[in-house]
Structure formats: structure tokens, C-alpha cells
């Protein structure tokens, strides 16, 4: 097998569908506290920055796409899952179950107002690479 040059060098953004852009902007901006970098309601989208990945909130149907909520949780990095969960609960966010400890990380699962799956995530053990 011959090595070919790497074509993909990163992920620029992830699309998150919404039926209600103003409610999504409020949730991601105020509830989660993420900084908004773009807000184009006339173009049916807004973007929020997480530090390493842009979240593109879009009214998919108004852009000619199907509205398919995220079912596999998007992992949002936090310094302390318990502390972040308490903060979000005080802001009205409901979580599914207790904080989950995998043995290498903590996770807490919830959804945005459109039913997109999200989680708070913190890896507390060093990553071990295979091979």
C-alpha cells in the first residue's frame, strides 16, 4: 500500500439543525455561554465558537435540507462536569441520568431545545495511543 497525501487537515464546523433560530441563539449564547461569531438570521444561521470547533446553527429546512437532529451526543469540553452541570441546571437545562464515569472521563447528557443530543465531557485520565 502506498501512502497518499492527507487530504483532510481538520474539521471547520459542525452543523446543528434548528426549527427556531432565535431560541437556538438564546440557548447556545446565553444558556451555554458560547461566544457568537456570526449571526445571519436572513440567511437562517448563526455560528458559535467553542475554542476548537465552530457550531453552525442552521434552519436546515429553510436551506433546502432535511431537519435531522443530532442523535449521537456532541461532546462539549468542560473543566469540571459536575460544576458545569450544576450551572446549567440552574439555567433550566434538564439532564438525562447521573454523571457517567467511563474510567477515563466524565460525561453528562442533555439536549438543546431542538432535541439535538449534547454532553458535557471531561477526560481526567491521559489518552493512551495504540501501536
N, C-alpha and C positions, 0 to 999 in steps of 0.2 A: 504494500500500500504506500503510495507516495503522499507526502504531506502537501496539502494545498494551503494557500494563504488564508488566514482567518478573515472572513467577510464581515462578521458582526463584531462590533467593538464595545457594545453596551446597549442599555435599554434607555430610550429617551423619555418615554412616558407610558403610563398605563391608563386606558380609557375606563371610566366608571359611568355607567348609564344612569340617567335620572329622568323622571317624568316631570319634576318640579325643580327647575334650576335655582330659583330663589331659595327654596328650602334647603337644597343641597349646599348652596353657597353659605348659608347660615350655619349648617351643621359642620362643614369642614373648616370654615373660617372661625366661627365663634365657639362652637362646642369643642372641636378638636384643637382649635388654636393654631391652625396652619396658616402661614402667610400666603396670600393670593398674589400671583404674579400676572395673571391675565383674567379679565372679565369682559366677555363679549356677548352679552345677552342677545343682541341682534343676530349673532351667528350661532346661538344656542350652546355656548360652552364657557367654562371658566377653568383656570388652572391654579393648583395649589402646590407649594413646594414642601418636600419632606426632608430635604438635605441631600438626598442621593437619587431621588426619583420624583418626577412631576406627576401629579394626579390630575388627569384631564376629565372633568365632569362635563358630560355632554348629554343633551336631549337627543338620544340616538335616533328616535323615530323622526324628528324634525330634520335630521341629517340624512334620511333615506335608509337608515339601518334598523335592524330589529332591536328592541329593548330586551336584553338578556342580562338580568342581574348576576353579579359575580357570586358563584356558589362556593368556590374554594377561597377561603379567607385570605385577604391581603394582609400580610404581617407588617404592622406599624411598630417600628423600634421605639422602645421607651427605656429609660434608665431603671425604673422600678415598676413592675407590672401592678403590684398591689396599690402603690401610691397613685399611679395613673388611673387605675380602675376606680378608686375612691373619688378622685377628682371628677371623672366623667359621670359616675353615678350621681354625684351632687349636681351635675348639669343635666340630669334627666335621662342618661343613657342606661338601658337595661342590658344586662349580660346574660349569656346562656351558661348556666352551671358555674362551678367554682373555678378558681385559677388552676390551670393544669400544669403539672410539673413533669417534663419528659425525662428528667435525669440530666439534661444539658441546658434546658431553657424553661422559662415560664411563659404561659400563654393564657389570655382571657378573650373569649369570643363574644362578639356583638355584631349588630348590623347598623347601617345608615338608614335614613328614612325611606329609601327606595328598596330596602331589603338586600343590599349588597353586603356580602359577608366580609367582616373585618376582624382583626385580632390585635390585641396589644401583645408585643413579643419582646422578650429579653433573654439573650443567651448568656448564661453565667459560667459555663464550662468552655475551655478552649476547644476550638474546632480541630478535629483530627482528620488529616487527609489520608486517603487510601493511596497505596503504592508509592 
